[in-house]
Amino acid sequence: MEGAPSVTTRFFRHRELHLVLLALLAERPMHGYELMRELGERFGPAYRPSAGSVYPALDSLSSEDLIRPEQGSEPTSYLLTPVGEAALARRGGDLLRLERRTGVVLGTEAPVEAALARLAQTARTAARSINGDRVERLLAETAAQLEELNKKEIS
């Protein structure tokens, strides 16, 4: 239809996919299909990654010396370079805005956030189906163990 405004279905804004890939690789080295799976799990169903977007982004990050292939990995896994770590740190504000917009936590905190979400959902389900006092005691014991662990780390 002539004159109709164009509607964009683009999920990530300019260079955000690159930023997300850096954040994912800060968690651990991954190969392309692992990254695609992580993207799909974290951002789906609103975003469906494709090799046609992920691999060119990896090539771009590699050419900028932000990531490099992990030696001896098959299939090729990528890891952050010191330049990539610095770039990710510099773009912390951009990453935070992306996390707020999408509701997805990235970076080294992401596995803990995912575990907390699973724990909360499991605790809610258990509290409905078994004695809520037992669930509350178990959660209190877990919190106490984490506090003790934290004290040991600090000292």
Secondary structure as GFF3:
##gff-version 3
##sequence-region A 1 155
A	DSSP	alpha_helix	16	27	.	.	.	ID=ss1
A	DSSP	beta_strand	30	31	.	.	.	ID=ss2
A	DSSP	alpha_helix	32	43	.	.	.	ID=ss3
A	DSSP	alpha_helix	51	63	.	.	.	ID=ss4
A	DSSP	beta_strand	67	69	.	.	.	ID=ss5
A	DSSP	beta_strand	77	80	.	.	.	ID=ss6
A	DSSP	alpha_helix	82	90	.	.	.	ID=ss7
A	DSSP	alpha_helix	92	102	.	.	.	ID=ss8
A	DSSP	alpha_helix	110	129	.	.	.	ID=ss9
A	DSSP	alpha_helix	132	154	.	.	.	ID=ss10
###
